[in-house]
Amino acid sequence: MHIFSDNATTMCQTNHSTRSVSSMQRACSSSSSENEKNASIIRQDINHRLNSKHPRQEIVHTSNENNIDMCAPQKKQRLTESAMIESRKSMLRSLLTKHQGSTTHPDVQNAIMALSKLNPTSKPALSCSKLAGDWFTISAPEFPNRIKNFQHKKNHAATKHFHKYTLGRLSFGVFEPKGLVCSIVSMRSPVEHLSSSRPLDQSIHNPVKEPTDFPKNIQMTYPVIVDLIVHTPSGDDLHAIMHNEGYCFPQTDERVSVKFTGGTLSPQESVIADPMKLDLWKKTFANAYTKAQAQKGFATKLGESLIYWMLKMTAPSDEDTELRGDHSFKYDIQRSPVGYIDILFLDDDMRITRGNKGSLVVVERTTSSTPKNTTTATKTENDLTPIIKINDVVEAEYKSVIA
């Protein structure tokens, strides 16, 4: 019985083993067939890609973690460029302060050129949203004939104002008395995009004559407002505003054409509100234009008349001021010459330009005029350095009047 039992067990084990081996052989056979089938599909796919002109694009699946890693270098580069721009702007401000705002100093010019290479605005002349705003100039005037040894009769502190010129030099011969000494305190330019904020001024024509792909309906104001201290012959000071009205139009991606249409010299509110200062203003400018005309020779008068006729210019006069009754002096130009400025750098809080005479101008935006949807820190009016420069386009404008 035991022998039979053992043999039966052995036979069962043998049969089981045999069945297992058969099962394994069938599995292997099935696996081999499946592998051959897969290999055949792969070969067909490879042949299809090699023979097809438009191979099938592979879709690579990556995890969120891999995506973040791939974007990190780009984000880091953008942050690095932004940090470099802010660093170079800070260096330019420091150099302007060190060199009294002069843009002719080699260190300042090198800083400007380095910053212009990082200009974040690709087509600044067409970037109306960035160009629009209230801009204060932080570079210094580079006009010739600056008065360096002026001694104030009453207020020696008045000599602290670094940039002094005669009124005739500042206005390029338009306003009288030409010999009156003035200190430049600050300059601002509130630029406004007319085609978006209010209707275009149809009396102001785009000066760009050559064929261009740029839209003709882009029109922006470009006023130059100069805060002055007038040092009167009596030794007292009067605060004045010289407002030059201008417009600008895009000429190329980086160049803007500029034309000026008139200007006004008027007392500030502090003078109007003070009867004594207002009386001094009247005495200082009393019959200034009548007296100046009386001192001019026939040839000078004829030359001025010819220029005024060519420019269709209405010159300031004592009679016109008396008629208006606002104690200001005004002129208008209907056929004004055209200058231009090249925009070297433009972002949300700084603009650097080179004028048609080659001079460099650096301006900063006030906080109240920061473009929408921006987080860039900007200057307030009190933060801005009172070192300014009148754009050389203005100089070209007035030189043509008194040439």
C-alpha positions in Angstrom: 0.0 0.0 0.0 2.7 2.4 0.9 4.6 1.5 -2.3 1.4 2.1 -4.3 0.8 5.3 -2.5 4.3 6.6 -3.1 4.1 5.6 -6.8 0.8 7.4 -7.1 2.2 10.5 -5.5 5.3 10.4 -7.8 3.1 9.9 -10.8 0.9 12.9 -9.8 4.0 15.0 -9.3 5.4 13.9 -12.6 2.1 14.7 -14.4 1.9 18.1 -12.6 5.5 18.9 -13.6 4.7 17.9 -17.2 1.7 20.1 -17.2 3.7 23.0 -15.8 6.4 22.6 -18.4 3.8 22.5 -21.1 2.2 25.6 -19.7 5.5 27.4 -19.6 6.3 26.4 -23.2 2.9 27.7 -24.3 3.5 31.0 -22.4 6.9 31.4 -23.9 5.6 30.6 -27.3 2.8 33.2 -26.8 5.3 35.8 -25.4 7.6 35.2 -28.3 4.7 35.7 -30.8 3.7 38.9 -29.0 7.3 40.2 -29.0 7.6 39.5 -32.7 4.3 41.3 -33.3 5.5 44.4 -31.3 8.8 44.3 -33.1 7.0 44.3 -36.4 4.9 47.3 -35.4 8.0 49.2 -34.3 9.8 48.4 -37.6 6.8 49.6 -39.5 6.7 52.8 -37.5 10.4 53.5 -38.1 10.0 52.8 -41.8 7.0 55.2 -41.9 9.0 58.0 -40.3 12.0 57.5 -42.5 9.9 57.5 -45.7 7.4 60.1 -44.8 8.1 63.8 -45.5 6.2 64.8 -42.3 7.2 62.3 -39.6 4.9 61.9 -36.7 5.8 64.2 -33.8 6.4 62.5 -30.6 4.6 63.7 -27.5 6.9 63.9 -24.5 5.1 63.9 -21.2 6.8 65.7 -18.4 5.9 66.2 -14.9 5.1 69.6 -13.3 8.4 69.4 -11.5 10.3 69.1 -14.8 8.3 72.0 -16.3 9.3 74.3 -13.4 12.9 73.3 -13.8 12.8 74.1 -17.5 11.3 77.5 -17.0 13.5 78.5 -14.1 16.5 79.5 -16.2 14.4 81.9 -18.3 12.8 83.4 -15.2 16.2 83.8 -13.7 17.5 85.5 -16.8 14.6 88.0 -16.8 15.1 88.8 -13.2 18.8 89.2 -13.8 18.2 91.7 -16.7 15.6 93.6 -14.6 18.1 93.9 -11.7 20.9 95.0 -14.0 18.7 97.7 -15.5 17.8 99.0 -12.0 21.4 98.9 -11.0 22.5 100.9 -14.1 19.8 103.4 -13.6 20.9 103.9 -10.0 24.5 104.4 -11.1 23.4 106.9 -13.7 21.5 108.9 -11.1 24.6 108.9 -8.8 26.9 110.0 -11.6 24.5 112.9 -12.6 24.5 114.1 -9.0 28.3 113.8 -8.8 28.8 115.8 -12.0 26.1 118.4 -11.4 23.8 116.8 -13.9 26.2 117.2 -16.8 25.6 114.7 -19.7 28.8 115.8 -21.4 31.0 114.1 -18.8 32.5 110.8 -20.1 31.4 108.7 -17.1 27.8 109.9 -17.5 27.9 109.2 -21.3 29.3 105.7 -20.7 26.5 105.0 -18.2 23.9 106.2 -20.6 25.3 104.1 -23.4 25.4 101.0 -21.1 21.8 101.6 -20.1 20.6 102.1 -23.6 21.8 98.6 -24.6 19.3 97.2 -22.1 16.4 99.2 -23.4 13.3 97.1 -22.5 11.1 98.8 -25.1 11.6 97.6 -28.6 9.7 100.4 -30.4 9.8 103.3 -28.0 8.5 105.9 -30.5 5.3 103.9 -30.9 4.9 103.1 -27.2 2.3 105.9 -26.5 1.3 104.4 -23.1 4.9 104.6 -21.8 5.7 108.0 -23.4 2.6 109.6 -21.9 3.0 111.0 -18.4 4.5 113.8 -16.4 8.3 113.8 -16.8 10.9 115.8 -14.8 14.3 116.4 -16.3 17.2 115.4 -14.0 20.1 116.3 -16.3 21.6 119.7 -16.6 21.4 122.4 -19.3 24.3 122.5 -21.6 23.6 125.9 -23.1 26.6 128.3 -23.8 26.9 131.6 -22.0 26.0 130.3 -18.5 26.4 132.9 -15.8 29.0 131.5 -13.3 29.9 134.5 -11.1 26.5 136.0 -10.3 26.3 137.8 -7.0 22.8 138.4 -5.6 22.3 141.9 -4.2 20.2 140.9 -1.2 20.0 137.1 -1.0 23.4 135.4 -1.1 21.6 132.0 -0.9 20.2 132.6 -4.3 23.7 131.9 -5.7 23.2 128.2 -4.7 21.1 127.7 -7.9 23.7 126.2 -10.2 22.3 127.1 -13.6 21.8 130.8 -14.4 21.2 132.4 -17.8 19.8 135.6 -19.1 16.1 135.6 -20.0 17.1 136.3 -23.6 19.3 133.3 -23.7 16.7 131.0 -22.1 14.0 132.1 -24.5 16.4 132.5 -27.5 15.7 136.1 -27.9 11.9 136.0 -27.7 11.1 137.5 -24.2 12.2 140.8 -22.8 14.1 142.2 -21.0 16.8 140.0 -22.5 19.4 140.9 -19.9 17.4 139.8 -16.9 19.2 137.1 -14.9 17.2 133.9 -14.2 17.9 130.7 -12.3 16.5 127.4 -13.6 14.9 125.5 -10.7 13.3 122.6 -12.6 11.7 121.5 -15.8 8.9 119.2 -16.6 7.1 117.8 -19.6 3.6 116.5 -19.2 3.2 114.4 -22.4 -0.4 113.4 -23.4 -1.5 111.0 -26.0 -4.2 113.0 -27.8 -5.7 110.3 -30.0 -6.6 108.3 -26.9 -7.4 111.0 -24.3 -9.1 113.7 -26.4 -9.6 114.6 -30.1 -6.7 115.4 -32.3 -5.8 119.1 -32.8 -6.6 119.4 -36.5 -4.6 122.6 -36.7 -1.4 120.7 -35.8 -0.2 118.8 -38.9 2.1 115.8 -38.8 5.5 117.1 -40.0 6.7 113.8 -41.2 6.7 114.2 -45.0 8.5 111.2 -46.4 6.6 107.9 -47.0 6.2 105.9 -43.8 4.2 103.0 -42.6 3.6 104.7 -39.2 0.0 105.8 -38.6 -0.6 109.5 -39.2 -3.2 109.8 -36.4 -0.6 109.4 -33.5 -0.3 112.8 -32.0 1.1 113.6 -28.6 1.7 116.9 -26.7 5.3 117.8 -25.9 5.3 120.9 -23.7 8.4 122.2 -22.0 7.6 123.9 -18.7 10.5 125.7 -17.0 10.3 126.8 -13.4 12.3 130.0 -13.1 13.5 132.5 -10.5 13.8 136.0 -11.9 16.5 138.0 -10.2 15.2 141.6 -10.5 17.6 144.7 -10.7 16.4 145.7 -7.2 17.7 142.4 -5.7 14.3 140.8 -5.1 13.3 137.5 -6.6 10.2 136.6 -8.6 9.0 133.1 -9.4 8.0 132.6 -13.0 6.9 129.9 -15.4 8.1 129.7 -19.1 5.7 127.3 -20.9 6.7 126.2 -24.4 3.8 124.4 -26.2 4.9 121.6 -28.5 3.7 118.3 -30.2 5.5 115.2 -31.2 4.9 112.4 -33.8 6.6 109.1 -34.5 9.0 109.1 -37.4 10.7 105.8 -37.0 10.7 103.1 -34.3 13.1 105.1 -32.2 12.8 108.6 -33.5 10.1 111.2 -32.7 9.6 114.5 -34.7 9.0 117.5 -32.5 7.5 120.9 -33.4 6.8 123.9 -31.1 3.8 126.2 -31.7 4.2 128.9 -29.1 5.1 129.9 -25.6 4.2 131.9 -22.5 6.1 133.7 -19.7 3.9 134.3 -16.7 4.2 134.9 -12.9 3.6 132.1 -10.6 0.7 132.0 -8.1 3.1 133.2 -5.3 3.7 136.4 -7.2 0.0 136.9 -8.2 -1.2 136.4 -4.6 1.3 138.9 -3.1 0.4 142.6 -4.0 4.0 143.7 -3.5 5.5 141.0 -5.6 2.9 141.5 -8.3 3.7 145.3 -8.3 7.4 144.4 -8.7 6.6 142.1 -11.6 4.8 145.0 -13.4 7.7 147.3 -12.8 10.3 144.8 -14.0 8.5 144.1 -17.3 6.8 147.5 -17.8 7.0 148.5 -21.5 9.8 146.0 -22.0 8.9 145.3 -25.6 8.3 148.9 -26.5 11.7 149.9 -25.1 13.4 147.0 -26.9 11.9 147.9 -30.3 13.0 151.5 -29.8 16.6 150.4 -29.4 16.7 148.3 -32.5 18.0 149.5 -35.8 16.2 149.4 -39.2 18.1 146.3 -40.4 17.3 144.4 -37.2 13.6 145.3 -37.4 13.5 144.3 -41.0 15.2 140.9 -40.4 12.8 140.1 -37.5 9.8 141.1 -39.5 10.9 138.8 -42.3 11.4 135.8 -39.9 8.0 136.5 -38.2 6.4 136.5 -41.6 8.0 133.2 -42.7 7.1 131.5 -39.5 3.7 133.1 -39.3 4.7 134.2 -35.8 2.9 136.5 -33.5 5.5 138.1 -31.1 4.8 139.1 -27.5 4.0 142.7 -26.9 3.1 145.1 -24.1 -0.3 145.8 -25.7 -1.2 142.1 -25.9 -0.4 141.6 -22.2 -2.4 144.6 -21.2 -5.4 143.4 -23.2 -5.3 139.9 -21.6 -4.8 141.3 -18.1 -3.1 138.2 -16.8 0.4 139.8 -16.6 1.8 137.2 -19.0 3.6 137.5 -22.3 2.7 135.2 -25.1 3.8 134.3 -28.7 2.4 131.9 -31.3 4.0 130.1 -34.3 1.8 128.7 -37.0 4.6 127.5 -39.4 7.2 126.2 -36.9 10.4 124.4 -37.8 10.7 120.6 -37.0 13.3 118.9 -34.9 13.6 115.4 -33.6 14.7 113.3 -30.6 16.0 109.7 -30.7 14.7 107.6 -27.7 17.7 105.7 -26.4 16.0 104.2 -23.3 12.4 104.0 -22.2 10.8 102.1 -19.3 8.1 102.9 -16.8 10.0 105.5 -14.8 13.0 106.8 -17.0 13.5 108.1 -20.5 16.8 109.0 -22.2 16.8 110.9 -25.5 19.4 112.4 -27.9 18.3 115.5 -29.7 19.0 116.6 -33.3 21.9 118.6 -32.0 23.4 115.6 -30.2 22.7 116.6 -26.6 21.5 113.9 -24.1 18.5 114.4 -21.8 17.5 112.2 -18.9 14.0 112.5 -17.4 12.1 110.6 -14.7 8.4 110.1 -14.4 6.4 111.2 -11.3 4.4 108.6 -9.4 1.0 110.2 -10.4 1.7 109.5 -14.1 2.9 105.9 -13.8 1.4 103.7 -16.6 -1.4 101.4 -15.6 -0.6 97.8 -14.6 2.9 98.4 -13.6 4.7 97.9 -10.2 7.9 99.8 -11.0 8.8 102.2 -8.3 8.8 105.8 -9.5 9.8 109.2 -8.2 7.5 111.7 -6.6 8.0 115.4 -7.4 9.8 116.0 -4.1 12.2 113.2 -4.8 13.4 114.6 -8.1 16.7 116.4 -8.3 16.2 120.0 -9.4 18.8 119.8 -12.1 17.2 120.1 -15.5 17.9 120.5 -19.2 15.8 122.2 -21.8 15.7 120.0 -24.8 17.9 121.0 -27.7 14.9 120.8 -30.0 13.6 123.9 -28.2 17.0 125.6 -28.8 16.8 124.8 -32.6 13.3 126.2 -32.6 14.2 129.6 -31.1 17.5 129.9 -32.9 15.5 129.9 -36.1 13.5 132.8 -34.8 16.4 135.1 -33.8 18.9 134.0 -36.5 
